[in-house]
């Protein structure tokens, strides 16, 4: 009421909760439009580079991201820790917040819960299949329990043994991450 801004969207950020027997909490999407002639804003958005860990076979949560004027020719990423970001009347800032990490093997999540997650907009049809091994009809949004059980059996044969913690990027596997740590963290 005191600032020349309009909140145009406040929604669940689908697939941002880390897959797991107990799915991580999803982040949100916020769209804010500037109504004044011009302005500046600052950001302090966590987990844009390092996601929340998945544990005991669960997967890491999704990372955060901030876009100025998404979906148009002027779209650009905004640094998550930044000040004096300039915007003009009509510009829209979209903030995707990070999700929490999952706990436990996603293939052990009850099929009915995955179906409910899809219906609620927390998990996409693609993620239900790829991460949870649940086959869901796109029109009815009903899970095929026998088909899912068979698909999960096949998926288990192709997946690696889960690590205790999951972060998408492992420091010992990625030279770029190792160099970043050496430059930025105190010894």
N, C-alpha and C positions, 0 to 999 in steps of 0.2 A: 504494500500500500504506500510505502514511502520511496521506493526506487522505481525508475522507469523500465521495469522488466516484466516480461510475461512468461510464466511457466507454461509451456505448451505440451509437455509430455513428462510423465512420471510412470515408468513401467519396469517390469522385470527384465533383466539382461539374460536372455535364454542361454543355456549351456555354460554360464559362467561359474556355476557351482561345480566343484570337482566331482567327477564320477566316483561312486563308492557304494558299498552296501548301505552306508548312511551318507547320502549325497551332501556335499558342502552347500552352504547357503548361497543363493544367487545374489549377484550385485544388481544394481538398478541402472536405468537409463533416464537421464534428465535432459530435457531440451529447454533452453532459456533464450528468449529473444530480446534484443535491446530495442526499446521504444524511443529513447532519447536520440538526439542528433549524432552523438559519439560518446565514447567512454573508454575506460581501461578496467581491466580486472586482473586479479592475481589468483593463482591456483596452488593448492597443496593436496595433490592426489597421490595416495599410497599405492603400492603394489603394481606399478606400471611396468617395471622391469622384472621383478622377482615375485612370482605368484605365491599364494598361501600353499603350504605343503599339503600333499596328500599323505596319509599315514596307513600303515598296515595293509598295503595293497590298493588303497584309494589313490586317486589321481589329484594332481594340483588343481587349484581353482584357476579361473580365468584372470587375466591381467586387466588393469584399467587403461583407459584411453580417453583423450579429449580432442574433439574436432571442432573447428570453426567452419560454419557453412557446409555441413555434410551433404553430399550428393549433388553438388553444383560445381561449376567450373572454378570457383574460388575456394574449394575445400582445402584445408590444411590442418595438419596435426599441431597441437599446442603442447609445449613442454609441460610435464606434470607438476614440476616445481618451478614456477615462473611468476614474474610480476610485470606490470605495465604492458599487458597484452591489449592492443588497440582493437576496437570494434566500432562499427558505425550503425546507424539506424537500420533496422531490418536484419542485421546479422544474427545468426543463431549459433549458440554453443551447445554441443552435445557431449555430455559426460557419461562415460561407461564406467561404472565402479566395478572393482574386482570382486570375485567370489571367493568363498571359503574352500578349503581343501576337503576332499572326501575321505572317508574312513572305511577300510575293508574293501574286498574285491567287488567291483561293480557287477560282476556276473552273479553275485550272491544277493543282489537287491531283489526283493520280491517283485514278480512280474506285475502284479496289480499296482504296486507303488510307482513303478516306471510308467505304466499306463496313466496313472493319475498325474504324474509329473508332466507328461506330454500334454494332457488336457488342460493343465493349469498354466502352461507356457513356460515352465521351468527348464524343460528338456525338449530339444527338437526331435522329430522323427528320425533324422539321420544319426543323431547321437544315441538315441534309444537303441538303435540297431548296432552301431559301431562300438559304443562304449559298454552298454549293458546287455547286448545280445538279445534284445527284445524286439520281436517282429510285430509291428502295429500297422493295421490297415489305415491308409491315409484318409479315407472317406469317413469311416465310422469311428476312428480313433480307439478301436478295440484291439487288444493284444491277442495274438494267436499263441496260446500257451503251449500246445504240443510243438508247433513250429519253432517257438522260442527255445524250448528245452533242447531240441535237436541242434539249433544254431549255436546255442551256448556251449554244447558239448564240442562242436567243431572249433569254436573260438578258443576254448581252453587249450586245445592241442597246438595252436599257433602262437599263443602269447608267451612272453618271457616270464620267468619266475619274478613275482613282484618284489620290489625293494621295500625296505622298511619305510623310507620317505621318498616321495615323488615330487619333483619340481620342474618337470619338462626338460630343463637343462641341468646337467650335472657338471660341477666345476672340474672334476678330474677328466671329463670327456671333451671339454671344449676349451681350446687354447685361448680364444678371445675372452671368455669369462675369467680364466685364470689370470690373464694379463690385466683385466679390469680390476680384479681383487687386489693384485699386487700394487696397482697405482693408487687405489682409493682407500684401502683399509689400513689402519695403523698396524705396525708390526709389534 
